[in-house]
Amino acid sequence: MRHLILKLAGMPAMAALLLWTPNPAAAQNAKAPAKTSSPRRMADGHPDLQGTYDLATLTPVERPSGANAVYTKEEARKLETAAALQREKGDQSLQGDRPAPPKGGDGSLGPAGNVGGYNTGWLDPGSAYTVVNGENRSSIVVDPPNGRVPPMTPAAAQRMAAARARPTSDAQENSNDPGLEKAPGAYDDPERRPLGERCLLGFGSTSGPPALPDYFYNNLHQIVQTPDAVMILTEMVHDARIVRMNAQHVAKNIRLWMGDSVGHWEGDTLVVDTTNFTAKTRFRGSTEDLHVIERFSRVDDRTLLYRFTIDDPATWSKPWTGEYTWPATDAHIYEYACHEANYALTDILKGARLRDKEQAAAKAAK
């Protein structure tokens, strides 16, 4: 079941809940790119990658502890059934007269200990594992072979620890490190909040590069292709990447939210090389010298294979690679009107100023 989330007045980033049931066969019948006999082509002779794709998947970025690289069909169906039952349980109606949760939450997982987050009826984390070369993959990361992101360098680990400790820092805008949200004073400055919360970029790395599932909602990506440029539109949060074909990177002093992407064709594979990131994005704690290479190839008329390699010697001990399939969908991309009726930042600052006033009054009364 896919949930498209728009926006209701007074409810940020939601306006309607549309349900539809995908064709599971589309996700399970993915084949290796080598088996594609004749992909449809553009007028310039290159494969036509255009379409709208649903990136929702149960496959996590990193392999769960103890899991094999590939799930058997039986293992995948069992896990998918369990996920569906969990969503069904979460979709059950809540009692309107239920008591308030304890202060600080009930101790469970979720925002503030299960206080204030969406229930599963608003979410669409995916319903199936990604299938590559006929295999149900247990992780998007495929290199290193253990399916895990390589360890950070000592310098990177020190850099991340320092970022968490600083009272104010652009580095703490990183939406990929939830630890930064708990850093001292994390709610005292609107520019300290994650980029996704501020509606500047999609949560996690859904906008890319690399383009990853957000495991949340609004999972659609649209590709529009011309001989001179390729546009990748992300439903969340209305991010549009422009890949300039057969071009040179801009000057090093020009830094962009999603980096500077240039593309070329290697046979029937679109290769996108991205550099010139800004230090304000910091994918998984990376530096502005992050280098991402993406490869898009058509598996069949309804599926793309997306593969990416991450390289930042100042952050990770070695480059690492991931891949997963992008199934096509006939669903529509809707506007993600992120800021309308989003009172969170205003309320956070109001609360902080009220606390300052109360503390000053208490001090003066002593």
C-alpha positions in Angstrom: 0.0 0.0 0.0 1.4 3.4 -1.0 0.4 6.5 0.9 0.8 9.8 -0.8 0.8 12.6 1.8 -0.1 16.1 0.8 -1.2 18.8 3.3 -4.3 19.6 5.3 -4.7 23.1 6.8 -2.9 23.2 10.1 -1.2 19.9 9.4 2.3 20.4 7.9 3.2 18.5 4.7 -0.2 16.6 4.6 -3.4 17.3 2.6 -4.8 14.0 1.7 -4.1 10.3 2.1 -4.4 8.4 -1.1 -4.1 4.7 -1.0 -3.3 2.4 -3.9 -2.1 -1.2 -4.2 1.0 -1.7 -6.4 1.5 -4.7 -8.5 4.0 -6.8 -6.5 5.1 -8.6 -9.7 6.6 -5.4 -11.0 9.0 -5.4 -8.1 9.8 -9.1 -8.1 10.4 -9.5 -11.9 13.5 -7.3 -12.1 16.2 -8.8 -14.2 19.9 -8.1 -14.8 20.6 -5.2 -17.1 22.5 -7.6 -19.4 19.2 -9.4 -20.2 17.6 -6.3 -21.6 17.6 -7.0 -25.4 16.5 -3.6 -26.8 15.6 -0.8 -24.4 13.4 2.0 -25.8 15.5 4.9 -27.1 15.4 8.6 -27.5 15.8 10.3 -30.9 19.5 10.7 -30.2 19.8 6.9 -29.9 20.4 6.7 -26.1 18.2 4.7 -23.9 15.0 6.4 -22.7 15.2 6.6 -18.9 12.2 8.9 -18.6 9.3 8.1 -16.2 8.2 8.3 -12.6 9.7 5.8 -10.2 8.7 4.7 -6.7 11.8 4.3 -4.5 10.0 2.9 -1.5 11.6 -0.4 -0.3 12.0 -2.4 2.8 15.6 -3.0 2.0 17.7 -0.9 4.4 20.9 1.0 3.4 23.0 -1.3 5.6 22.7 -5.0 6.1 21.1 -6.1 9.3 23.3 -8.0 11.7 23.3 -11.7 10.9 21.5 -11.4 7.6 22.8 -12.9 4.4 23.5 -10.7 1.4 20.4 -12.2 -0.4 17.1 -13.4 1.2 15.5 -16.4 -0.2 12.0 -15.9 -1.6 10.5 -17.5 1.5 12.6 -15.3 3.8 11.6 -12.2 1.9 7.9 -13.0 1.9 8.0 -13.7 5.6 9.6 -10.4 6.4 7.3 -8.5 4.0 4.3 -10.2 5.6 5.5 -9.2 9.1 6.0 -5.6 7.9 2.5 -5.6 6.5 1.0 -6.8 9.7 2.9 -4.2 11.7 1.5 -1.5 9.4 -2.0 -2.9 9.8 -1.6 -2.8 13.6 -0.4 0.8 13.5 -3.3 1.8 11.3 -5.9 0.9 13.9 -8.0 3.7 15.2 -6.9 5.4 18.4 -9.3 5.9 21.3 -10.2 9.6 21.6 -10.6 9.4 25.3 -7.3 7.7 26.0 -5.1 9.1 28.8 -2.2 11.4 28.0 1.2 9.7 27.7 3.7 10.1 30.5 6.0 13.1 30.5 8.9 12.4 28.2 7.1 9.6 26.3 6.3 6.1 27.0 9.8 4.8 26.6 9.2 3.2 23.2 10.9 4.0 20.0 9.8 7.0 17.9 9.8 10.7 18.2 10.0 11.8 21.8 9.2 8.2 23.0 6.1 7.8 20.8 4.8 11.3 21.5 3.9 13.6 18.6 5.0 11.5 15.6 2.8 10.3 12.7 1.1 6.9 13.1 1.7 4.4 10.3 -1.4 5.5 8.4 0.5 8.5 7.2 3.7 6.7 6.3 4.8 4.6 3.4 8.1 2.9 4.2 7.7 0.4 1.4 6.2 -3.1 1.2 8.8 -5.2 -0.6 12.5 -5.8 -0.7 14.4 -4.5 -3.7 15.2 -7.2 -6.3 18.4 -7.0 -8.3 19.4 -9.7 -10.8 16.5 -11.8 -9.5 17.8 -11.5 -5.9 16.0 -10.2 -2.9 18.7 -7.9 -1.5 19.1 -7.5 2.3 20.9 -4.2 1.9 21.5 -1.4 -0.6 25.2 -1.4 0.2 26.9 -4.1 -1.8 30.6 -3.1 -1.4 32.1 -3.7 1.1 30.8 -7.2 0.8 29.5 -7.2 4.4 26.8 -4.7 3.3 27.9 -2.1 5.8 29.2 1.5 5.3 33.0 1.5 6.0 34.2 2.9 9.3 34.8 6.6 9.5 38.4 7.8 9.7 39.6 9.0 13.1 39.6 12.5 11.9 35.9 12.2 10.7 34.8 10.7 14.0 36.5 13.6 15.8 34.9 16.1 13.5 31.4 14.6 14.2 32.0 14.7 17.9 33.1 18.3 17.8 30.0 19.2 15.7 27.7 17.7 18.3 29.4 19.7 21.1 29.5 23.1 19.4 26.7 25.5 20.6 26.0 26.7 17.0 27.3 25.2 13.8 26.3 24.8 10.1 27.6 21.3 10.4 24.7 20.5 12.7 22.2 21.1 9.9 23.0 17.6 8.7 19.7 15.7 8.6 21.5 12.3 8.3 22.8 12.4 11.9 20.0 12.3 14.4 22.5 12.7 17.2 23.0 16.3 16.2 19.3 17.0 17.1 20.2 16.2 20.8 23.3 18.3 20.9 23.4 21.1 23.5 21.2 24.0 22.3 20.0 22.1 19.3 16.6 23.8 19.6 17.8 27.3 20.3 18.6 28.4 16.8 16.4 27.7 13.7 19.5 27.2 11.6 20.6 24.4 13.8 17.5 22.3 12.8 17.9 19.6 10.1 17.6 20.7 6.5 14.5 18.5 5.9 12.7 20.1 8.9 13.5 23.5 7.4 12.1 22.4 4.1 15.4 23.0 2.3 16.1 19.5 1.2 14.3 16.2 1.5 14.8 14.1 4.6 17.9 11.9 4.7 19.3 11.7 1.2 16.2 11.2 -0.8 17.1 14.2 -3.1 20.7 12.8 -3.4 23.2 12.3 -4.6 23.1 9.5 -3.8 19.3 9.2 -4.1 18.2 6.9 -1.3 14.8 5.8 0.0 13.6 8.0 2.9 11.6 5.1 4.4 9.0 7.7 5.3 6.7 8.9 2.6 6.6 10.8 -0.8 8.8 8.3 -2.5 8.4 9.3 -6.1 11.2 10.5 -8.4 10.7 11.6 -12.0 13.3 11.7 -14.8 13.0 14.0 -17.7 15.7 13.6 -20.4 17.1 15.6 -23.3 20.4 15.4 -25.2 21.8 18.3 -23.2 20.4 17.7 -19.7 18.7 15.2 -17.5 16.3 16.4 -14.7 15.6 14.3 -11.6 12.6 15.6 -9.7 12.2 14.4 -6.1 8.7 14.5 -4.7 10.1 15.2 -1.2 10.8 18.1 -0.7 10.3 19.2 -4.4 14.0 19.0 -5.1 15.1 19.1 -8.8 18.6 18.0 -9.8 19.9 19.1 -13.2 22.5 16.9 -14.7 24.4 18.8 -17.4 25.5 16.3 -20.1 29.0 16.2 -21.5 30.0 19.3 -19.5 32.8 20.4 -17.2 32.4 20.9 -13.5 31.9 24.5 -12.3 34.8 26.2 -10.4 35.7 24.7 -7.1 34.6 27.8 -5.2 31.0 27.3 -6.3 29.3 25.0 -3.8 25.7 23.7 -4.3 23.1 22.0 -2.1 23.1 18.8 -4.2 26.5 19.3 -5.7 27.4 19.9 -9.4 26.3 17.0 -11.5 27.6 16.3 -15.0 26.7 13.3 -17.1 27.9 11.2 -20.0 26.9 7.9 -21.6 28.9 4.7 -21.3 27.2 2.4 -23.7 23.6 2.2 -22.5 24.4 3.5 -19.0 24.0 7.1 -17.9 26.9 8.0 -15.7 26.6 11.0 -13.4 29.6 12.5 -11.7 28.9 14.9 -8.8 31.3 17.2 -6.9 31.2 20.7 -5.5 29.0 19.9 -2.5 28.5 22.5 0.2 29.6 21.8 3.8 26.0 22.4 4.9 24.7 19.1 3.6 27.3 16.6 4.8 25.9 13.3 3.6 26.4 10.9 6.6 29.0 13.3 8.0 31.0 13.7 4.7 33.1 16.8 3.8 32.4 19.2 1.0 35.0 17.1 -1.0 32.5 14.2 -1.3 32.6 12.6 -4.7 29.5 10.6 -5.9 29.3 8.6 -9.2 25.9 7.3 -10.1 24.9 4.8 -12.9 21.4 4.6 -14.3 20.6 1.7 -16.6 17.3 0.3 -17.9 16.5 -3.2 -16.8 13.2 -3.5 -18.6 10.3 -1.2 -19.7 9.2 -0.8 -16.0 12.5 -0.8 -14.1 15.8 1.1 -13.7 18.9 -0.2 -11.9 20.5 2.6 -9.9 24.0 2.1 -8.7 26.2 4.7 -6.8 29.8 4.9 -5.4 30.7 7.2 -2.5 34.3 8.5 -2.1 35.5 10.9 0.5 38.9 9.9 1.9 38.6 12.4 4.7 35.4 10.7 6.0 35.5 6.9 5.2 38.4 4.5 5.3 37.5 3.4 1.7 35.0 4.1 -1.0 31.7 2.2 -0.9 29.0 1.3 -3.3 25.2 0.6 -3.3 22.6 -0.4 -5.7 18.8 -1.0 -5.9 16.1 -1.0 -8.5 13.7 1.8 -9.3 10.3 0.4 -10.3 8.2 2.6 -12.5 4.8 3.8 -11.3 1.7 5.4 -12.8 1.1 7.4 -9.7 1.3 11.2 -9.8 3.8 13.4 -8.0 2.1 15.9 -5.8 3.3 19.2 -4.4 5.0 19.0 -1.1 3.9 22.3 0.4 6.3 21.9 3.3 6.2 25.3 5.1 2.5 26.1 5.0 1.0 25.7 8.5 4.3 24.4 9.8 4.3 25.9 13.3 7.2 23.8 14.6 10.0 26.2 14.3 8.0 29.2 15.6 6.8 27.2 18.6 10.3 25.9 19.3 11.6 29.5 19.5 8.6 30.8 21.4 9.2 28.0 24.0 12.8 28.8 24.3 12.1 32.5 24.8 9.5 31.7 27.4 12.0 29.5 29.2 14.5 32.3 29.2 11.9 34.7 30.7 11.0 32.3 33.4 14.6 31.6 34.3 15.4 35.3 34.4 12.4 35.9 36.7 13.4 33.1 39.0 16.9 34.5 39.2 15.7 38.0 40.0 13.5 36.6 42.7 16.4 35.1 44.6 
